């Protein structure tokens, strides 16, 4: 991760969220002029201010669905990291209009404000659920991706790109804290589907690629971190063992299979079949440039969590210990 943020003001939407908060932390470790953290969660912003007692942090209370607020928030901003979104699949399934308002209209508001304020770069944080979407959340994030990339055609000087991720281990709303809470309370530990697989990464890995992309992008790219996958059943069994070792919980915790939640897939994809012809390999990550010419090198390539290399139980446990979960 490297970028020159000297004399730079950055805006992080969703700044009180898991990825947003870590982005603020990473940006402050650079020689940056100011970091504006925008969120509609007042308590989250208050806690963010307590965690980062740094005069370079600006706490902005606001909502990305408010076009005027976004115009003011981006005044004199150089780079925008757009992480704000509705992310919980079942919530979006039951509230599709609200999901579209935030994830689609909110993203367009950010795009319009960035162009109007001559922002240099805007990076949109997307998800594997945007690939061949089965649920409302994924569909709205796919539209937001397309809006972001399309903005390059009329933006003038502002550059727009996306970063597409899998699940962030131990982020707010991820399955890890849910499993942990269930285990600490004696169970049962609820599993949706024992065969379910998911791409995973750490918050630090996510923040590093987001910041790196902002320094490298020329516009119109989708950055995809190369990441492993894990099996949900393996994660549940490792979590029970981990909590026994760290917190002294019983070695055996009952597990209950409850079935997939509304809108959930059994496995996820990071790259769709129509994107592989425009795929570039950059060692630690892939880049999809939608305006590029078709290439033949990846025509038989597939990047889905049911075919990707799975983390072993020991590798999963190592991550839990490393992140002090």
GIFEN-V548350 format. One record per run of one state. SS is the DSSP state (2 for helix, 1 for strand, 0 for the rest). FROM is the first residue (numbers start at 1). TO is the last residue. If there is no record, write none. Layout:
BEGIN
((SS | FROM | TO) (SS | FROM | TO))
END
This chain:
BEGIN
((0 | 1 | 8) (1 | 9 | 13) (0 | 14 | 17) (2 | 18 | 28) (0 | 29 | 33) (1 | 34 | 39) (0 | 40 | 41) (2 | 42 | 51) (0 | 52 | 56) (1 | 57 | 61) (0 | 62 | 66) (2 | 67 | 73) (0 | 74 | 78) (1 | 79 | 82) (0 | 83 | 88) (2 | 89 | 94) (0 | 95 | 95) (2 | 96 | 116) (0 | 117 | 120) (1 | 121 | 127) (2 | 128 | 130) (0 | 131 | 135) (2 | 136 | 153) (0 | 154 | 158) (1 | 159 | 165) (0 | 166 | 166) (1 | 167 | 168) (0 | 169 | 174) (2 | 175 | 184) (0 | 185 | 188) (1 | 189 | 191) (0 | 192 | 196) (1 | 197 | 201) (0 | 202 | 202) (2 | 203 | 216) (0 | 217 | 220) (1 | 221 | 225) (0 | 226 | 228) (1 | 229 | 231) (2 | 232 | 247) (0 | 248 | 254) (1 | 255 | 257) (0 | 258 | 268) (1 | 269 | 271) (0 | 272 | 275) (2 | 276 | 278) (1 | 279 | 282) (0 | 283 | 284) (1 | 285 | 289) (0 | 290 | 302) (1 | 303 | 304) (0 | 305 | 309) (1 | 310 | 310) (0 | 311 | 312) (2 | 313 | 322) (0 | 323 | 325))
END
